[in-house]
Amino acid sequence: MGNRLSRIYTRTGDDGSTGLGDGSRVGKDSARVNAYGTVDEANSCIGVVLAATLPEDVRHLLTTVQHQLFDLGGELCIPGHAAIAGEDVDALERQLDHYNETLPALKDFILPAGGEAAARCHVARTVVRRAERETVALARLETVRPEAIRYLNRLSDLLFVLARVLARPSIRSARSGCRQCWTGCAKRMATWIGAKRRWPSWGTCAACIRHPCWTR
């Protein structure tokens, strides 16, 4: 059984430095701390997604991702340590293919919205993208395993796809709950995409999102 933290504050970082996993100390604004700190932030954002109502398969997947992000943070915190494997990246790609095959082809930009769970997922996606940028910046200065960068890249893609999946029930609710809103939105979208009168990849227009039927 591991040691329990009996003191939360140590005062050792009052000089602007922090300890890495190998015992060395660096500035709190160093590239390495920025990288694993943003991974921690991304993990917390996924926790916010998990606080919403989700399908059980998505909940299980994101819980697994949280554990892997914790491992990735440890890898970035300990120079030379390896925690994320190529198999982890491959698993994300399989999940990407699985969820993406249920969605219509993406032909237009979509707003980062679509209901509470989808919106939270979009926030997590953007933070993972920032974690990827911070890790790439670290890799220009120090050695970073390519699996770490690849994992973050695939995870941000997966969160984008999951946001689209989670938005679909909200759109069905708007369609059945408010005919006036649905009809008006459909006309606006048809104007944008021509005479095809087809919803672009479950995207939603801003006017529809502001309608009360989205908040029920």
N, C-alpha and C positions, 0 to 999 in steps of 0.2 A: 504494500500500500504506500502511495507517495506521501511526501511530507505535506502537511496542511499549512497554508500560509496563515501565520498568526498575526503578522503585521502587514498592512497594505502599503503604508508609506515607509520609505527607507532614508529619505533625504539625500541619497547618493546622486540623484540627478539634478540637484539644485544648481549645479554649475553648468547646466545645459548639455550634459552628456548622458548616455544610457549604455547599459551593458548588453552586448550581444550574447547569443547562446554559447559561444566558445569562451566567454569570460572577458573578451576584449571590450574596450569602451570607445564609443564614437559619439559624434555630435548628434543630438536629437533631430537635426535637420539634414542628416546625411542621406545620400541616395538609397542606402540599404534600409534605413529606418523608414524613409518615405515609401519604399516598395512594400515591406511587410506590414507597415501601418495601414496602407490603403487596402491590402488584402484583408486585414482585420475589419476595416470599414465595410468592405464588400460582404464579408461574412455576416456582419450585423444587419446589413440591408436585406440579406436573404432571410434572416430571422424575422424581419418585419413582414416579408412576404408570407412566411409561414404562420404569422399571426392572423392572416386573412382566411376566409373560407376557400379551401382548395380541394380538387379531386385527390383521392387517396394516393394515386400513382404519382402525381406531381409532388405531393407532400413527401413521400418516401424518397423520390429522386433528389429533392432539394435538401433533405436531411443528410443524405449521403454526400452531397456536394459540400455541405457545411463542414463535415469531418475532413474532407479532402482539402478544403481551404485552410483549415487549422493546420494540417500537415504542411501545406505549401508555405504558410507563414513561418512555420518552424524551419523549413528548408532555407528560406531567405534570411532568417535570423541567425543561422549558423553557417558561416562560410564553408563551402566544401561539403555540406550535408546534402543527401538526396532523399526525398520523400515521395515525390510525384513521379510515377513511371509512365512509360509510353502507353501501357495498357489503360491507364486512367484517361488519357487523351482519347484513345480508341473508343472507350466506353461512352464518353461524351458525344463522339461523332455518331455512334449507334443510336443514342437517344435523340440526337438532332434529326437523323433520318426518320426515326419512328414518328416523332411528333410533326415533322414538317410535311410528311406525306398525306396527312389529313387536311392540310390547308390548301386553299386555292393559290395559284401562282401569284407571286408578288409583282405587281406591275406599277404601283404608285407608292409614294411616300405615305406613311401613316402617322397620325398624331400619337404621341406617347400617352395614351389614355385607354378608355374602354372598360371602365369599372375599377373597383378598388384593388382587387388582386392583380389585374393587368397593369395598372398604374404603378403599383409597388414593384412589380417585376421590371418595369422599364427603368425605375430608379436604380434598382440593383444592377441592371445591365450597364448603365452609364458609369457606375462606380467600378464595376469590373473592368470596363474599358480603360478607366483611369489607372487602375492597378496594373493593367498590361503596359500602359505607357510608362509608368514609374519603373516597372521591372525592366523594360527595354532601356531606359535611361541608366539604370544600375548596370546593365550588361555592357554598356559602353565604357564603364569604368572598372568593373570587376568581373570575375567569372560567374556567369549564371547559366545553369543547365537549360538547354533549349526546351526541355519538357515543361518547365515552369511557364515560359512565355506561351507555348502552344496551348497549355491547359487554360490559361486565362482567355486566350483568343477564342477557343471553342466554347468556353463557358458563356462569354458575352453573347455569342451567336445563339446558344441554347436558350438563354434568358429572353432574347428577342422573340424566338419562336414560341416559347412558353407564354409570353405576354400576348401574342396573337391568339394562341389557343384559349387562354383565360378570358380574352375579350369576347369570344363568340357567344357565350350564354347571355352576356349583358346586351348584346345586339339583338338576340332573339327576344329578350325581355322587352326591349324598346319597341320591337316590331309588333308584339302581341299586346303590349300595355298601352300604347298611344298611337293610334292609327294616323292622327293628324301629324304628329312629329315624324313618324316613319315615312309618310307620303311626302312631306315637305323635304325631308332629308334626301329621299330617293330622287326627287326632282333636281335638287341641287347637285347631287353626285352625277346624275345623268348629264347635266350641263357641262360638268368638268370633263367627263370622259367620252362625250359624244353621244351618238345614238345607240350605243350598245346596251345601255340601261342595265349594267351589271355592276354589282358592288366590287370595288377594287380591294381585294385581299382583306376583307373584313375591316377596312379602315372606316373611320367615322368622321363626319364633319364637325367643326367646332360648335355650330348651332345646335346640333342634336345632343352633343355632350352636355350642353348647358341646360337642356330641357329637364323639367322635374322628373320625368319618367326614368331618368338615369340614376336618380338618388333614392328611389324607392327601395 
